[in-house]
């Protein structure tokens, strides 16, 4: 098996394909005219007309392809009238060059090409019959023209396929560019939302704690004020961690989801009473940064709500890596009268968590279970 050298076929590296065909056609015209034996002036007039129209075609083709095709169609019809009257095959050569080049063009429609070809074949047959040419010429000339025309049509189909492939490639590039631009905008929006939520949650809670601490200091209750300051310190640490997670998602260096959840469990155990369990099932694999961060933030918010509304109660976290999705479930026991309302969960709130999960194609739900004795948050993101 031979392979095409890099850069295309040898003839394509010399000049564009259409230019090579023009040169070859011009050479055939020159050879035909030089070797012509016809003395009749009107036949030479036909030859001159063919040459002039060929030159016009070469000039017009790069800029006016449809006009060039019309000129070439006219130049192909004229030699067909003198095929029978000519003493040699010059007219046939002219006709083959003109018609072959015309049928290889992509500008004219298929119906026009078929019509011009049919008229040329008919005129050739009539001309040969009227001039009492031998049967070999009457049958051979149209057959030769037909074969060369079919070869040119094959070239036309190849050109059309190449043009369609190029157009499809251009469209694919445009679609990919638009998809990349849309993905970049969506990622920027997601990061901006994450940072907004982090700042709104952390700074808002921090402001409340510091205002309370200030009021307690004014009353002289330094111990309570110190507790509020310590709480403010923890809130600042949590906000800084969440901001780092958002930036890590932007850079794509988010830690693995199981490792991040283990860190959250360890932080919760160190800061709050009560038992926290983590159960991971399925084959763990790395998720997209946005999906991993959304599940990490949902778990963090669920633990924060459990500490606030069910301090000291047991919290169970389960993470399952399925074939098509990753499932997260955080459940905590809590007295029914202290359960948060489903639409007013403190912190980011269910609405914010749902929106962040939805941005990565996932779903999130939170509801009471076990006759109101448990609060369960469930999230799922595709892989």
KOLDO-622453 format. One line per field, with one value per residue (C-alpha): residue in one letter; x, y, z. Coordinates in steps of 0.001 Angstrom, whole numbers. Each point is the difference from the previous one (the first is absolute). Layout:
// residues N
type	a, ...
px	X, ...
py	Y, ...
pz	Z, ...
END
This chain:
// residues 383
type	x, x, x, x, x, x, x, x, x, x, x, x, x, x, x, x, x, x, x, x, x, x, x, x, x, x, x, x, x, x, x, x, x, x, x, x, x, x, x, x, x, x, x, x, x, x, x, x, x, x, x, x, x, x, x, x, x, x, x, x, x, x, x, x, x, x, x, x, x, x, x, x, x, x, x, x, x, x, x, x, x, x, x, x, x, x, x, x, x, x, x, x, x, x, x, x, x, x, x, x, x, x, x, x, x, x, x, x, x, x, x, x, x, x, x, x, x, x, x, x, x, x, x, x, x, x, x, x, x, x, x, x, x, x, x, x, x, x, x, x, x, x, x, x, x, x, x, x, x, x, x, x, x, x, x, x, x, x, x, x, x, x, x, x, x, x, x, x, x, x, x, x, x, x, x, x, x, x, x, x, x, x, x, x, x, x, x, x, x, x, x, x, x, x, x, x, x, x, x, x, x, x, x, x, x, x, x, x, x, x, x, x, x, x, x, x, x, x, x, x, x, x, x, x, x, x, x, x, x, x, x, x, x, x, x, x, x, x, x, x, x, x, x, x, x, x, x, x, x, x, x, x, x, x, x, x, x, x, x, x, x, x, x, x, x, x, x, x, x, x, x, x, x, x, x, x, x, x, x, x, x, x, x, x, x, x, x, x, x, x, x, x, x, x, x, x, x, x, x, x, x, x, x, x, x, x, x, x, x, x, x, x, x, x, x, x, x, x, x, x, x, x, x, x, x, x, x, x, x, x, x, x, x, x, x, x, x, x, x, x, x, x, x, x, x, x, x, x, x, x, x, x, x, x, x, x, x, x, x, x, x, x, x, x, x, x, x, x, x, x, x, x, x, x, x, x, x, x, x, x, x, x, x
px	0, 1344, -649, -530, 2887, -725, -1558, -2088, 638, 2938, -2164, -1935, 3247, 912, -3165, -3681, -1945, -2211, 3087, 1645, -3143, -57, 3605, -638, -3104, 1854, 2780, -2507, -1524, 3416, 919, -3355, 276, 3641, -747, -3321, -237, -3265, 122, -3573, -138, -3311, 1359, 3058, -2419, -1549, 3470, 791, -3294, 834, 3439, -1388, -2702, 2571, 2175, -3052, -815, 3508, -199, -3511, 112, 1793, -2298, -3240, -485, -3598, 818, 3020, -2205, -2431, 2858, 1390, -3423, -307, 3528, -797, -3109, 1663, 2691, -2690, -1432, 3193, 1129, -1345, 1225, 3593, 2592, 1768, -728, 780, -3657, -456, 3006, -1373, -3396, 1452, 2120, -2863, -2695, 2253, 1026, -3597, -1359, 2734, -1094, -1985, -1649, -2621, -2877, -206, -2996, 1932, 2990, -2244, -1770, 3191, 1525, -3097, -113, 3717, -431, -3035, 1747, 3070, -2094, -1981, 3192, 1694, -3118, -608, 3623, -207, 2851, 936, -2049, 3028, -75, -3790, 91, 3549, 19, -3134, 1235, 3388, -1687, -2327, 2856, 2046, -3093, -649, 3598, -428, -3228, 1879, 2499, -2914, -1443, 3390, 212, -3513, 805, 3196, -1858, -2725, 2607, 1751, -3277, -841, 3445, -443, -3414, 1433, 2753, -2561, -2167, 3015, 1033, -3517, -139, 3365, -1123, -3285, 1830, 2413, -2873, -1858, 3141, 565, -3627, 283, 3200, -1491, -3047, 2151, 2040, -3137, -1609, 3179, 380, -3693, -194, 3318, 44, -3680, 338, 3276, -1610, -2845, 2373, 2239, -2955, -1252, 3502, 159, -3332, 1121, 3224, -1997, -2045, 3154, -654, 3530, -341, -2999, 1714, 3113, -2145, -1459, 3462, 1126, -3079, 850, 3506, -1420, -2334, 2927, 1977, -2963, -501, 3681, -141, -3082, 1619, 3070, -2242, -1613, 3400, 1209, -2980, 1005, 3529, -1259, 2018, -2936, 864, -1722, -3565, 578, 3054, -1893, -2919, 2378, 1527, -3463, -873, 3260, -624, -3544, 1098, 2657, -2411, -3335, -1265, -1819, 931, 596, 361, 1116, -773, 1458, -1124, 693, 3160, 1257, 1039, 853, -2855, -23, 1158, -3391, -1860, 2407, -179, -3807, -178, 2660, -1902, -3289, 1611, 1545, -3346, -1795, 2537, -323, -3781, 254, 2309, -2354, -3361, 972, 3151, 1395, -2229, 1324, 766, 293, 1649, -69, 1682, -698, 1849, -2472, 493, -1641, -148, 1402, -2538, 466, -2221, 362, -2448, -150, -2396, -1663, -2998, -2998, -677, 3485, 55, 790, -2609, 809, -4, 1878, 3075, 2574, 3269, -136, -3506, -1489, -649, 3658, 1134, -2533, 1137, 3669, -770, -2199, 2878, 1868, -3086, -894, -2931, -370, -2842, -454, -2919, -1090, 40, -693, -3237, 1731, 2828, 2707, 1079, 1455, 1802, 478, 2024, 929, 2351, 744, 3467
py	0, 3411, 3067, 3542, 2270, 2656, 3009, -1932, -1496, 1201, 1799, 1766, 1330, 1608, 2104, -67, -2769, 2359, 1846, -3248, -943, 3416, -430, -3530, 1131, 2931, -2333, -2302, 2967, 1130, -3501, -397, 3324, -535, -3411, 996, -645, 1844, 2822, 1285, 3493, -522, -3052, 1995, 2645, -2635, -921, 3645, 402, -3027, 1368, 3441, -1450, -2278, 3010, 1839, -3013, -93, 3719, -87, -3308, 1115, 3031, -705, -3791, 101, 2384, -2120, -3111, 1686, 988, -3525, -1514, 2173, -888, -3719, 174, 1719, -2633, -2690, 1596, -502, -3437, -1629, 2696, 85, -2149, -1063, -412, 3602, 867, -3135, 928, 3515, -1390, -2513, 2669, 2495, -2457, -1953, 3144, 1238, -3216, 4, 3401, 229, 3360, -1141, -2194, -3686, 615, 2600, -2319, -2848, 2278, 1405, -3487, -1414, 2864, -427, -3734, 605, 2708, -2215, -2891, 2244, 1633, -3335, -1466, 3046, -41, -3725, -810, -3670, -1995, -153, 3813, 191, -2393, 508, 3776, 150, -3020, 1657, 3214, -1940, -1902, 3155, 1772, -2775, 241, 3746, -555, -2308, 2803, 2369, -2340, -216, 3789, 278, -2520, 1869, 3315, -1514, -1532, 3367, 1749, -2632, 401, 3779, -393, -2480, 2460, 2767, -2242, -1047, 3637, 950, -2962, 946, 3616, -1075, -2395, 2754, 2394, -2665, -764, 3677, 362, -3022, 1248, 3463, -1561, -2127, 3005, 2087, -2704, -487, 3705, 553, -2953, 440, 3783, 178, -2528, 1569, 3445, -1318, -1772, 3047, 2308, -2342, -167, 3800, 216, -2592, 1902, 3171, -1915, -1327, -3665, -761, -3796, 19, 2579, -2205, -2939, 2136, 1096, -3629, -847, 2877, -1421, -3386, 1671, 1881, -3250, -1737, 2889, -14, -3752, 365, 2825, -2163, -2814, 2369, 1169, -3613, -850, 2808, -1412, -3577, -1258, -933, -2878, -3319, -108, -2801, 1805, 3298, -1639, -1696, 3418, 1472, -2840, 490, 3752, -574, -2550, 2386, 2923, -1574, -2760, -3019, -2906, 424, -2980, -127, -2970, -78, -2685, -699, 564, 3468, 2170, 3634, 2299, 3253, 2831, 1722, -3200, -853, 3511, 17, -3269, 1184, 3239, -1881, -2288, 2941, 1794, -3136, -425, 3681, -296, -3205, 1708, 2948, -1769, -3401, 519, -3244, -2186, -2763, 924, -2658, 803, -2471, 423, -2482, -39, -1487, -790, 3195, 2267, 704, -18, 1931, -399, 1882, -924, 1245, -669, 3062, 913, 661, 3410, 1237, -1159, 2763, 791, -1524, 3371, 1920, -2008, 2332, 789, -336, -1446, -2802, 2277, 912, -3603, -1238, 2616, -911, -3702, 741, 1865, -3317, -1931, -1431, 102, 717, -616, 418, -1237, -1509, -3778, -2625, 1709, 3302, -1256, 384, 2631, -1393, 1800, -1958, 1130, -1642, 1113, -1810, -1362
pz	0, -953, 2079, -1174, 957, 2540, -1690, -2564, -3418, -2088, -2545, 2787, 1442, -3342, -244, 1008, -1732, -2035, -1330, -1114, -1921, -1702, -1143, -1263, -1856, -1547, -1101, -1692, -1839, -1238, -1188, -1738, -1826, -1015, -1475, -1625, -3774, -646, -2572, 311, 1497, 1800, 1789, 1045, 1239, 2239, 1249, 727, 1844, 2153, 860, 900, 2220, 1647, 834, 1351, 2124, 1491, 791, 1490, 1855, 3202, 508, -1890, 0, -1253, -2841, -909, -70, -2414, -2323, 65, -724, -3117, -1121, 354, -2189, -2971, -842, 2, -3166, -2024, 1204, -3148, -2406, 1275, -1772, 3209, 3695, 991, 613, 2095, 2136, 475, 928, 2468, 1696, 275, 1001, 2349, 1842, 118, 1504, 2659, 1334, 3224, -749, -2586, 1102, -831, -2288, -2015, -375, -1147, -2492, -1524, -246, -1681, -2531, -792, -586, -2203, -2057, -403, -1269, -2372, -1311, -673, -1622, -2210, -1214, -888, 2358, 472, 2483, 2274, 263, 328, 2940, 1262, 431, 2179, 1962, 591, 1098, 2301, 1679, 579, 1307, 2500, 1196, 447, 1914, 2327, 600, 665, 2618, 1692, 81, 1422, 2722, 819, 186, 2177, 2287, 270, 783, 2598, 1526, 149, 1612, 2492, 896, 505, 2180, 2059, 434, 1106, 2370, 1486, 377, 1617, 2325, 1025, 706, 1975, 2014, 747, 1061, 2255, 1638, 447, 1627, 2282, 1099, 495, 2131, 2024, 708, 675, 2376, 1792, 276, 884, 2810, 1100, 211, 2148, 2391, 381, 630, 2702, 1502, 4, 1823, 2560, 665, 580, 2574, 1634, -876, -1199, 76, -2332, -2188, -180, -1101, -2778, -1102, -124, -2006, -2351, -391, -1011, -2480, -1519, -322, -1642, -2408, -931, -634, -2193, -1956, -560, -1255, -2494, -1264, -130, -2186, -2344, -253, -230, 3019, 2235, 2385, -527, 1292, 2570, 1409, 218, 1832, 2451, 750, 604, 2355, 1907, 299, 1226, 2591, 1292, 342, 967, 2287, -1371, -2216, -3733, -2343, -3615, -2255, -3539, -2463, -3659, -1996, 901, -2946, -529, -960, -1889, 2301, -83, 905, 2821, 1495, -132, 1986, 2458, 628, 419, 2590, 1834, 131, 1208, 2830, 926, 185, 2043, 2495, 307, 167, 1412, 2060, 1340, -2175, -2221, -3622, -2709, -3334, -2883, -3378, -2789, -3338, -2473, -3667, -1225, 3047, 3455, 2839, 3252, 3070, 3289, 2777, 3573, 2856, 1435, 2145, -2212, 1475, -910, -3626, -2504, -2591, -3376, -1742, 2688, 860, 1591, -1742, -3770, 112, -2008, -2954, -342, 423, -2563, -2503, 412, -385, -3029, -1691, -257, -1133, 3406, 2415, 3717, 2449, 3755, 2080, 3314, 281, 2644, 1068, 458, 2202, -2651, -2464, -3243, -2810, -3249, -3012, -3287, -2778, -3270, -731
END
